[in-house]
Amino acid sequence: MFDAIIDVRSPSEFAEDHIPGAINCPALDDEERARVGTLYKQVSPFAARVMGAPLIARNIARHVDERFAGQPREWKPLVYCWRGGQRSGAFTHILREIGWNAHRLEGGYKSWRHHVVSELETLPGRFSFRILSGPTGSAKSRVLEALARQGAQVLHLEELAAHRGSVLGPLPDRPQPPQKFFETKLHAALEQLDPTQPVYAEAESRRIGSIHLPNAMIDALRAAPCLFIDAPAEARVEFLLRDYEHYLAAPQGLSTRLGHLKGLQSNETLARWQALVDAGDFRTLVMELLTLHYDPLYQRSQSHNFQDYQQAPRYTSADLSPVGIEALATAIREVRVE
């Protein structure tokens, strides 16, 4: 085990993806890396090393001074760059010369990425999933979270993707992760699960916002038995008005998102929905969105993609309040699904 994982790639490389728990201590920042890379291609590798060496040395010295000077003699870090080359080699050498038991990751981030991609081809198939299905607004994500609170195993894909999986899905407090980092987070989440116990997940399409689910993940979800949450439209409207309160507080964002339905709904319908936004009649708007757009779309999608959808046991509730959601989770956990 290592006391720290140090990613010495540039900030943009780190932002795209990194080993979970790693800290970013760039040997070269983005601008420096671009300059050295240009020199490498246009002049020579030697000229690039002459330019890069003092930059890397200064950056490593700064990181040691600012972040690691207080570490004890026994400190044991793991260092990696893109492919275990000169950046991580220089960083590891200096740490070892100081006296720390530093190690370099063989093959660097590239080997880690290969490991994640390879694992995601088989890892999802090791688990027995239980798929929460039901029309938009039936509180599937909140029931999933209640199941987790009650001790069940849960794979919350929309949380990992930072998106609710619809045209109104972007979260108000954070952007979606890059595709590679989503896959790293998915891999980490799957590794925490016990394959001898069921895992609850939500019925998802191949895309959650800008994120694409790996094929093996989709296959595992679609082969699993479904659990259908059946709530009347009125209860779903009440739930959505609470759960998407941020759109009610900033209606311009709602108007922008509705514009993405152009081509899926008539111009007349979109104009009527915009008028409802302008009038603040969100209850009527949500009811029409359900009956005219989301419910027909969901029915087509689920019956086509999930083989057990039509025979799924139904959990009927007109109460999608926090108390009602906890009760739904309890009822779902009590029923054995073969």
N, C-alpha and C positions, 0 to 999 in steps of 0.2 A: 504494500500500500504506500501511496505517496502523500506527503503533507500538502502539496500544492500541484496544480497542473498549470503550466505557463505556456500560453499561446503567443509566440513571438512574431506571428504574421502581422500584416498591416491592419488598421482598424476596419477597413472595408471588407477584407477577407474574413476577419473575426465576426463581423456583423452578419455576413451571409450564412455562416455556420461555424460551430466550434464544439469541441468535446464538452459535455455537461460539466459544470463546475469550474471550467478553465477561466483564468484571468488573462487579460490582454496586456502584454508588455511588448510593444512592437520594437523589433530590432531596426526596422525602417518604417517610417510612416508612409502614407499613401503617396505623397508628393515625392519623397525621397526614393521610394521603390520605383516610381515611374521614371525618374531621372536615371537611376542606375540601370534599369531595364532598357531604356532607350540607348544608353551608351554601350551596353552589352551587344545589342543588335546592330547598331550603326558603326561602332568602332571596333571593339574587341572585348572578350571576357576579361583580359588583363586590365584594360582601362577601367572597366566597370568595377573590378575589385579594388583598384587604387582609389576610386571615388567612394566606394561603399564601405571600405574598412574603417576609416575614421568616423563615418556616420554611425555605423553599428557600434563601434567602441564607445562613443559618447552616449548613445542611447542606452546601452547596457549599464554603463556607469551611473546614469541618472536613475534607472530602475532599481539598481542595487541600493543606491543612496536613499531613494524615496520610499521603497516598498519592502526591501528585504534586510536592511542593515540590522534590524532587531531580532532576526531569526537565530535560534541557538545552533550550536555546532552540529547537532544531530538532525537538523532539518533536511528533508529528503524530497526535492521537487522533481517533477517530470516536465521536460521541455520539448516542445514540438514546433515545427514550421510547416511549410507546404508539403515537402517530401523528405524531411529529415536531413536537410542539406546544410548549407553554410550558415544560415541565420541561427538555427537551433544549435548547430555545432559550436559556433562562436560563443553563444550564450551559455551553453552547458560547460564549455571549457573554462570560462571565467568563473562560474559558480564553483566548479570543482577545484580550481586553483585557490579560491578563497578558503576552501575546506569543507564545503557542503557536499553531501552525497547526491549530486545532481545526475539525472539520467536523461538521455535523449530518446524520444519515441522513434523506433525504427520504422522508416517509411513515412513518418510524419502524418499530417492530416489526411493525405491521400490514402494511406493505408486504413486509417480510421473510417473514412468515408466508404471505402470498399467494403469494410466489415459491416457497416450499417445497412448499405444497400443489399448485401448478400443475406443478412439476417432477416430483413423485411420481406424477402421472398418466401420464407418458410415460417417465421415466428408467429404470424397471425393464425395459421392453421393448427397451432398446438392448443388453442383454447376453445372452450365451449361457450359460445356467445348466446345471449338472450337479447333480442332486439326490441326496444320500445318503439312501437309505431302508433300512428294516430294522426289526425289532420292537424294542420297548422293551428297553434294556439292551445293545444291540449296539454301543454306544460311538460312535454317529454324531457327537456333538458333539466327542468327543476325537479322532476321526479327522479331523474338520474342522480342528481346531487343529493336528494333525500335518501336514495338507496345507499350512496357512499357514506352519508352521516350515520346510517343504521348499520354499517359494517359490511355491506356487500361490496364485491369487487366491481369496479366501474371503469370503463374506458370512455372518457369524455372527449370525443374527437373535436367537437365545436369549441371547447375550451382550449385545446391544444392549437387549433387553427385560428383562434381569436376571431370567430365569425359565427353567426347563427344560421348560415346556410340558406339564405333567401335574399331577395333583392333589398330587403330592409335589414340585412344581416350584419353590416359593419358595426363593431363595438365603438362606443363613444370615447373610451378611455385608452385604447391602444390599437396600433395597426396590426395587420396580419404578419406573421413571421415569414421570412423567405422560405421557399419550398424545401431547400436542403435542411434548414434548421427545424422546420416542422417534422421532417422525417427523423431527425436526431431525437426530437422530443417524443415522437411516437415510439421509436425504438426503446427509449429509456422507460416509457410508461409500460410497454409490453413486458419488458424484463422484470418489472416489479410485480407482475401478476402471477398467481398460483394456478398452473394448468389443471389442477385437480378440482378446482372450484369454478362455478359458473361466473361469467363476466357479462355484466349488463352494458349495453351500448345503445345508441340511438340509430334509427334507420337513416342512412345518409346516401346521398347521390355520390357520384364519382368526384364531384367538385364541391368544396366548401369555400365559397368565395373564390379567391384566386388559387387556393390550394387543391392539388390533385391527390386523391388517396392512392396509395400503391395498389397494384392489381391484386396481390394476395390478400390485402386487407379487405378490399371490396368483395372478393370471392368468399372470404370467411364470414362476412356480415350477411351476405345474401343467401348463404346456405344454412343460416341459423334460424331457429324457431322465433316467431314474432309474438309479442304481447301487445294487444291493441288497447289503447286508452281511448274510450268513447265518451266524449263530453259534448253537450249540446252547444249550439252556436252562441247562445247568449252567454254561457259561462266562459267560452273561449274569448269572446269579445272583451269581457270584464278582465280576464287575465292579461290579454295583450295590451290593454290600456294601461295596466300597471307595469307590465314587464318592459314595455317600450316607451316609458314615460319621457325619456330623453328626447324623443321626436316631438312629443307634445310641447315640451319646453322650448324647442327650437324648430318650428314648423318648416323653415326654409330647407333644412336638411331632409325632411320628409318629402317635400316637393321635388328636390333633386333626385332622390331615390325613386320616386314614382315615375320620373322621366325615363328611367331605364326599362319601363314596361312598354315603351313605344314599339309598335310592331307586334306585340303580344296582345294588346288591347286596342280597341278603336280609338281614334282621336276624340270622338264624342265622349266615350267613357273616361278617358284620361282628363278631359276638360271638366267633366262633372266631378271627378275626384279632386282635382285642383281647387274647384270652387268650394268643396267641402272642407279642404284644408284652410282656405282663406276665411271661411265662416267659423272655423273652430269646431265643426261638427264631426269630431273624430269617431264617435260611436257609430254613426251611419257609414263613415268611410271604412272602418275596420270590418263591419258586417258585409259591405259590398266586396271588399278585397277578399274576404273568405269565400263568399258564395260564388263570385264571378271569376276569381283567379286561382286562389290557393287550393281550395277544395277539389275542383276538377283536376288541377295539375297533380296534386298529391295522389289522388285516386289512380290516375293513369300510371304514375311513376311507381307506386308501391306494388300494385297488382302485377306490373310487368317485371319488377326487379327482385322482389322477395317471394320465394317460392311458397312460403308458409303463410303468406299474408291473409288469404281468404279463410283459413282454418284457425287463425290465431285466437286464443282465449281473450275475452273482452273484459275490460275493467271499466265499468260505467260509473261516472261521477259528474254531478253538476256543481261540485265544490272544488274550485281550483285555487282556493286561498292557501296560504302556507300550511294551515292545519289539514285541509283536504289533500294537499300534495303529499304530506307525510303519511296520511292514511292510505293513499294509493300505493305508495312505496311499500308500506307494511303488507298490504294485500298481495302485491306482486311477489314479495319475498316468500309469502306463505304457501304459494301454489307451486307444486313441483312440475317442471316441464321436462318431458323426455326428449 
